[in-house]
């Protein structure tokens, strides 16, 4: 990771309504297609987003975006009362990638989720990237849902997130349409 003076000027804040068009453009640019941007839009407008934040440069430019949606535990027992979210997606403008912006967004947003009382965060992502934040494929194997494999990882934010497993989960409806 290069050390950029930009990172000293980076602020992470919640998304507001005025950010929606710029966030869409950013997500499309980051992934080179509209599918992830459409997913964010649908999650936002069906009320499934638990947390949505942007990384903003000192001059006000939005450089990165992250969102977390509600995941519903369907297990009977202690796991049913857990607060579970899914990180998807995290996006940074291509010209600003590999400068720590995505990492700063993920770190700040995970701290915020912990403060909000979330128990467990799931992600379907690169197995070499997400473990640096504490995500673990072995922990995710205790979560039954539509995803599996080493790219499906979990991060416990509380003792309940570690101890109230295994669980079965259902993701927000827009994920069913996502390919």
C-alpha positions as CSV (number, residue, x, y, z in Angstrom):
1,X,0.0,0.0,0.0
2,X,1.4,3.4,-0.9
3,X,1.4,6.2,1.6
4,X,-0.6,9.0,0.2
5,X,-1.1,12.4,1.8
6,X,-4.8,12.0,0.7
7,X,-5.3,9.5,3.6
8,X,-4.5,12.2,6.2
9,X,-7.3,14.2,4.8
10,X,-9.9,11.4,4.6
11,X,-13.2,11.6,6.5
12,X,-15.6,8.7,6.8
13,X,-19.2,9.7,7.2
14,X,-22.7,8.4,6.7
15,X,-24.3,8.7,3.2
16,X,-26.9,11.3,2.8
17,X,-29.6,11.6,0.1
18,X,-27.5,14.1,-1.9
19,X,-24.8,11.5,-2.3
20,X,-26.9,8.9,-4.1
21,X,-26.0,9.7,-7.7
22,X,-22.3,10.1,-7.0
23,X,-22.3,6.9,-5.0
24,X,-23.9,5.1,-8.0
25,X,-21.3,6.4,-10.4
26,X,-18.5,5.4,-8.0
27,X,-19.8,1.8,-7.6
28,X,-20.3,1.4,-11.4
29,X,-16.7,2.7,-12.0
30,X,-15.2,0.5,-9.3
31,X,-16.8,-2.7,-10.6
32,X,-17.0,-1.8,-14.3
33,X,-20.7,-2.8,-14.5
34,X,-24.0,-1.7,-13.0
35,X,-25.0,-4.9,-11.1
36,X,-23.4,-3.8,-7.8
37,X,-24.8,-0.3,-8.1
38,X,-28.2,-1.7,-8.7
39,X,-27.8,-3.9,-5.7
40,X,-27.0,-0.9,-3.5
41,X,-29.9,1.1,-4.9
42,X,-32.4,-1.8,-4.2
43,X,-31.0,-2.5,-0.7
44,X,-31.2,1.2,0.1
45,X,-34.7,1.7,-1.1
46,X,-36.2,-1.5,0.4
47,X,-34.9,-0.5,3.8
48,X,-32.4,-3.3,4.2
49,X,-29.3,-1.1,4.7
50,X,-28.1,-1.0,8.3
51,X,-25.1,1.2,7.6
52,X,-23.9,3.1,4.5
53,X,-20.8,5.3,4.6
54,X,-18.5,7.2,2.3
55,X,-14.9,8.2,2.4
56,X,-14.6,11.9,1.6
57,X,-11.5,13.9,0.7
58,X,-10.8,17.2,2.3
59,X,-12.2,19.0,-0.9
60,X,-15.5,17.1,-0.5
61,X,-15.0,14.5,-3.2
62,X,-16.4,11.1,-2.4
63,X,-13.6,8.6,-3.0
64,X,-15.1,5.4,-1.6
65,X,-18.3,3.8,-0.4
66,X,-19.3,0.8,1.8
67,X,-22.7,-0.6,2.7
68,X,-24.0,-3.2,5.1
69,X,-27.4,-4.8,4.8
70,X,-29.5,-6.8,7.3
71,X,-29.2,-10.5,7.3
72,X,-31.9,-12.4,9.1
73,X,-31.0,-15.4,11.4
74,X,-33.6,-18.1,10.9
75,X,-32.3,-20.5,13.5
76,X,-34.3,-21.5,16.6
77,X,-32.4,-20.7,19.8
78,X,-29.9,-18.1,20.9
79,X,-28.7,-17.3,17.3
80,X,-32.2,-16.1,16.3
81,X,-31.8,-13.0,18.3
82,X,-28.4,-12.0,16.9
83,X,-27.9,-8.8,14.9
84,X,-26.3,-9.9,11.6
85,X,-25.2,-7.8,8.6
86,X,-23.5,-8.4,5.3
87,X,-20.8,-6.2,3.9
88,X,-21.5,-5.6,0.3
89,X,-20.1,-3.9,-1.6
90,X,-17.1,-1.8,-0.8
91,X,-16.1,0.5,-3.7
92,X,-13.3,3.0,-4.4
93,X,-12.8,5.0,-7.6
94,X,-10.3,3.1,-9.8
95,X,-7.8,6.0,-9.8
96,X,-7.7,5.9,-5.9
97,X,-7.6,2.2,-5.4
98,X,-4.7,0.6,-3.5
99,X,-4.2,3.7,-1.4
100,X,-5.9,2.4,1.8
101,X,-9.3,4.1,1.2
102,X,-11.2,0.8,1.2
103,X,-9.4,-0.4,4.3
104,X,-10.1,2.9,6.1
105,X,-13.8,2.6,5.2
106,X,-14.0,-1.0,6.3
107,X,-12.2,-0.4,9.6
108,X,-14.3,2.7,10.4
109,X,-17.6,1.1,9.5
110,X,-16.8,-2.1,11.5
111,X,-16.1,0.1,14.5
112,X,-19.5,1.8,13.9
113,X,-21.3,-1.5,13.6
114,X,-19.8,-2.8,16.9
115,X,-20.9,0.4,18.6
116,X,-24.4,-0.1,17.1
117,X,-24.6,-3.5,18.8
118,X,-24.2,-5.7,15.7
119,X,-23.1,-9.2,16.6
120,X,-21.8,-10.8,13.3
121,X,-20.8,-9.5,9.9
122,X,-20.7,-11.7,6.8
123,X,-18.9,-11.0,3.5
124,X,-18.5,-12.8,0.2
125,X,-15.1,-11.5,-1.0
126,X,-11.5,-12.1,-1.8
127,X,-10.0,-14.6,0.7
128,X,-6.7,-12.8,0.7
129,X,-8.1,-9.4,1.4
130,X,-10.8,-9.6,4.2
131,X,-8.9,-11.7,6.8
132,X,-6.8,-8.6,7.6
133,X,-10.0,-7.2,9.2
134,X,-10.6,-10.4,11.2
135,X,-13.0,-12.1,8.7
136,X,-12.7,-15.9,8.9
137,X,-13.9,-18.6,6.5
138,X,-13.8,-21.2,9.3
139,X,-16.3,-19.1,11.4
140,X,-18.5,-18.6,8.3
141,X,-18.8,-22.4,7.9
142,X,-21.0,-22.2,11.0
143,X,-23.4,-20.0,9.0
144,X,-25.8,-21.8,6.7
145,X,-27.1,-19.7,3.8
146,X,-26.9,-19.3,0.1
147,X,-23.1,-18.8,0.1
148,X,-20.2,-21.2,1.0
149,X,-16.6,-21.7,0.4
150,X,-13.4,-19.8,1.3
151,X,-14.8,-16.5,-0.2
152,X,-17.6,-16.6,2.4
153,X,-16.3,-15.2,5.6
154,X,-17.6,-14.0,9.0
155,X,-16.4,-11.6,11.7
156,X,-17.8,-11.8,15.2
157,X,-18.1,-8.3,16.8
158,X,-19.5,-9.7,20.1
159,X,-19.3,-12.8,22.2
160,X,-22.8,-13.7,20.9
161,X,-21.4,-13.5,17.4
162,X,-18.9,-16.2,18.3
163,X,-20.9,-18.2,20.7
164,X,-24.5,-18.4,19.3
165,X,-23.5,-20.4,16.3
166,X,-24.3,-22.4,14.2
167,X,-27.1,-20.4,12.6
168,X,-29.0,-20.4,9.3
169,X,-29.5,-17.0,7.6
170,X,-31.5,-15.3,4.9
171,X,-30.1,-12.4,3.0
172,X,-32.1,-9.3,1.9
173,X,-34.3,-9.9,-1.1
174,X,-32.2,-7.9,-3.6
175,X,-29.4,-10.5,-3.1
176,X,-31.6,-13.1,-4.6
177,X,-31.6,-11.2,-7.9
178,X,-27.9,-10.5,-7.8
179,X,-25.7,-12.5,-10.0
